Amino acid sequence: MLEWSQVGDVGVVEVAKSMEEGHLAELEEMNFESNKISGVGLQALVRAVTKGALPKLRKLDLSNNEVGHAWGPMGSHGFVW
């Protein structure tokens, strides 16, 4: 979806707001690979997802971002779910 587009935290926070407003409820996959997302953007995404904003989500790719210690032992290599 948005891989390699350098949306950063500002862009991800805006996407998360749209998610919370129900605009993206039909999405099944989201790809934010290599977008310079830090813990700030990660928190916004987690908040939206845990509120049930993406009930059909099957895959979320946050690999190769700058979330660093937010991932603990996974480090900046990130996460694909």
VENTA-V900812 format. One record per pair of residues at least 12 apart in sequence whose ideal C-beta (glycine too) atoms are under 7 Angstrom apart, sorted by the first residue. I is the first residue (numbers start at 1). J is the second residue. Records with the same first field share a line. If there is no record, write none. Layout:
I: J ; J
This chain:
1: 29 ; 30 ; 31
2: 31 ; 32 ; 35
3: 31 ; 32 ; 33 ; 34
4: 33 ; 34
5: 35
6: 35 ; 36
7: 35
8: 35 ; 36 ; 37
9: 37 ; 38 ; 40 ; 41
12: 32 ; 37 ; 41 ; 44 ; 45
13: 41 ; 44
16: 44 ; 45 ; 47 ; 48
19: 48 ; 53 ; 54
20: 48 ; 51 ; 53
24: 54
25: 53 ; 54 ; 55
26: 56
27: 54 ; 56 ; 57
28: 56 ; 57 ; 58
29: 58 ; 59
30: 57 ; 60
31: 61
32: 61 ; 62 ; 65
33: 61 ; 63 ; 64
34: 64 ; 65
35: 65
36: 65 ; 66
37: 62 ; 65 ; 66 ; 67
38: 66 ; 67
39: 67 ; 70
42: 67 ; 70
59: 81
60: 81
61: 80
62: 78 ; 79
63: 77 ; 78 ; 79 ; 80
64: 77 ; 78
65: 78
